Amino acid sequence: MDSAFAETVENAGSAEIAALPVPDHYRAAVLRRAEQTMFDGVPAAERDPAKSIHIEDVPTPEPGPGEALIAVMASSINYNTVWSALFSPVSTFAFLDRYARTGGSAARHSLPYHVIGSDLAGVVLRTGPGVRRWRPGDRVVAHCLSVELEDPEGHDDAMLDPQQRIWGYETNYGGLAELALVKANQLMPKAGHLSWAEAASSGLVNSTAYRQLVSRNGADMRQGDNILIWGAAGGLGSYATQYALAGGATPICVVSSERKAAICRDMGAEAIIDRGVENYQFWRDERTQDPREWRRFGERIRELIGGEHVDIVFEHPGRETFGASVYVARRGGAIVTCASTSGYMHEFDNRYLWMHLKRIIGSHFANYREAWQANRLIVRGRIHPTLSCAYPLSEVGTAVDDVFHNRHHGKVGVLCMSPSEDHGITDQALRSKHEHAINRFRRF
């Protein structure tokens, strides 16, 4: 996309954007169907996501009923993009083909390529029939929940819709591109005090942390709760830490370096465990956990919070940490899990679960209401983005590799049509009140 088009989209009014011709093609980060077996036989830890991601021109889709075409100013990297690029645990083309078999407009999602990415901040270019809330020129962010809501199960909580999918992972036309196709009920207002890159960095992780920790559908956090947060300076944990602090809880932040510990202290956390220093080894070997390390870990937690126990464990590493998480939660406490970045075959000692009446709660992204509430806190400057850096779209492979190898902290952004990280700010007054927090992860 040429710079003149991007500049017009960013600065023009609704009528001008509605009259602007939409390009036939756009640049996108794609996986190729023909390469989905390229890593067969290679252990996941040794795969190179930069080799599977390509920047290519792809045809522009037409928005159908209830859909919107977005000019993407910025996006960000989530761990589902890492999984996509590794073709692990399964190729995402299996998801696209399954979706296509449901028929109708879903059929166009099965293509020789997959446009990946589950975040965006940008401008509405076109809307399909039946879209009333949004119009060309609106500045928006998108959450990643795609639902059909033709089954009754989803009408109490849209996450229970049998046709629930994650956009850009289980659907095509994702956000790591110059244009993206979304359902209109994925859209939310962009915060005026944030740049495009900052606004794009929060959608998936902020909504996920909100449901997992705050919502009744998750842990239903209360004031005074002690919350163990794994990866507390990472993309997901950094939002959980903010929610704990904002909600009157005590976060116990587990990090992997002094730099990440410093970030947590800057956010206001006091109880911090640096695994790089304290060297917890929860596994003796590939198949055997070490309960002595669970106990040492639990003793350290109680030492940090005045002898009390953990009410809620905010879990997402999975296999590596899950046994310890179940052990350290208090009697009647909860382990709420949303991912398994270190492996999804969890093992734990069930005696500490059943005899101590603990609960394991599965939590997956968020419904529209939860995502909207989480975004509202971003818009009002109550919760802040955790962007640490942003790559151009041409270097998205490097950005994904950084997240895969945990070389990052906070969120890694991707500039799609935005020429630099400082574009997109329209409310400088609100920004000036929160400049320190907005730039926290960049400083470190």
QUIRAWO-V775188 format. One record per pair of residues at least 24 apart in sequence whose ideal C-beta (glycine too) atoms are under 7 Angstrom apart, sorted by the first residue. I is the first residue (numbers start at 0). J is the second residue. Records with the same first field share a line. If there is no record, write none. Layout:
I->J, J
//
This chain:
0->25, 26, 177, 416
2->418
5->416
8->70, 122, 416
9->72, 122, 422
12->136
13->134, 135, 136
16->122, 124, 135, 136
17->135
21->59, 68, 124, 125
22->59
23->58, 59
24->56, 57, 58, 59
25->56, 57, 59, 176, 177, 178
26->54, 56, 176, 177, 392
27->55, 57, 114, 175, 176, 177
28->52, 54, 114, 115, 116, 175, 176, 392, 395
29->53, 55, 57, 112, 113, 114
30->83, 84, 91, 112, 113, 115
31->111, 112
32->92, 111, 112
35->86, 90, 92
38->85, 86
43->85, 87
46->85
48->81, 84, 85, 396, 399, 400, 403
49->396, 397, 399, 400
51->84, 86
52->84, 395, 396, 399
54->392, 393
55->112
57->112, 114
59->178
60->107, 172, 180
62->125, 126, 127, 180
63->104, 127
64->127, 128, 129
65->127, 129, 130, 182, 183
66->127, 180, 181, 182, 183
67->123, 125, 126, 127, 130, 133, 181, 183, 186
68->124, 125, 178, 180
69->119, 121, 122, 123, 124, 139, 141, 178, 179, 181
70->121, 122, 124, 178, 416
71->119, 121, 174, 176, 177, 178, 179, 415, 416
72->120, 121, 122, 195, 415, 416, 417, 423
73->120, 195, 196, 199, 412, 413, 414, 415, 417
74->116, 118, 119, 174, 175, 199, 413, 415
75->118, 199, 200, 410, 411, 412, 413
76->398, 399, 402, 411, 413
77->117, 118, 203, 204, 234
78->338, 340, 402
79->117, 165, 168
80->115, 116, 117, 399
81->399, 402, 403
83->115, 168
84->399
91->168
94->169
95->171
98->164, 169, 170
108->170, 171
110->171
113->171
114->171, 172, 173, 176
115->167, 173, 175
116->167, 173, 174, 175, 176
117->143, 165, 166, 167, 168, 173, 174, 203
118->174, 199, 200, 202, 203
119->174, 179, 199
120->189, 195, 198, 199
126->183
130->183
132->183
133->183, 186
138->189
139->186, 187, 188, 189
140->187, 189, 198, 199, 202, 374
141->174, 181, 185, 186, 202
142->185, 187, 202, 206, 370
143->167, 202, 203, 364
144->185, 364, 365, 366, 367, 370
145->170, 182, 185
156->216, 366
157->366, 367
158->363, 364, 366
165->364
175->392, 395, 413
176->415
177->415, 416
184->367
187->370, 371, 374
188->378
190->377, 378
191->425, 426, 429
192->380, 424, 426, 429, 430, 433
193->384, 423, 424
194->420, 421, 422, 423, 424
195->417, 422, 423
196->386, 389, 412, 414, 417, 420
197->384, 386, 437
198->423
199->412
200->384, 385, 386, 410, 412
201->377, 384
204->234, 235, 238, 410
205->238, 373, 377, 382
206->364, 365, 369, 370, 373
207->235, 337, 364, 365
208->235, 238, 239, 242
209->242, 365, 369, 372, 373
210->362, 364, 365, 369
211->313, 335, 337, 362
212->239, 242, 313
213->242, 246
214->369
217->335, 360, 362
218->311, 333, 335, 360
220->246, 248, 311
222->246, 247, 248
223->247, 248
224->248, 310, 311
225->249, 251, 304, 307, 308, 309, 310
226->250, 251, 310, 311, 313
227->251, 253, 300, 309, 312, 313, 327
228->252, 253, 313
229->253, 313, 314, 315, 316, 320
230->315, 316
231->263
232->259, 262, 263, 408, 409
233->408
234->409, 410
235->315
236->313
237->385, 409
238->382, 385
239->313
240->266, 268
241->266, 382, 383
244->268
245->381, 382
249->304
251->300, 303, 304, 309
258->443
259->408
261->443
262->408, 439, 440, 443
265->439
266->439
270->303, 304
272->299
281->319, 320, 322, 323
288->322, 346
293->322, 323, 326, 327
296->323, 327
297->326, 327
300->327
311->335
315->340
316->340, 341
317->341, 342, 343, 345
318->342, 343, 344, 345
321->345, 346, 347
322->346, 347, 348
325->351, 352, 357
326->351
328->357
330->355, 356
331->356, 357
332->357
333->357, 358, 360
334->359
335->360, 362
336->361, 362
337->362, 363
380->429, 432, 433
383->433, 436, 437
384->437
385->409, 410, 440
386->410, 412, 440, 441
387->411, 440, 441
388->412
389->413, 414, 420
408->440, 443
409->440
//
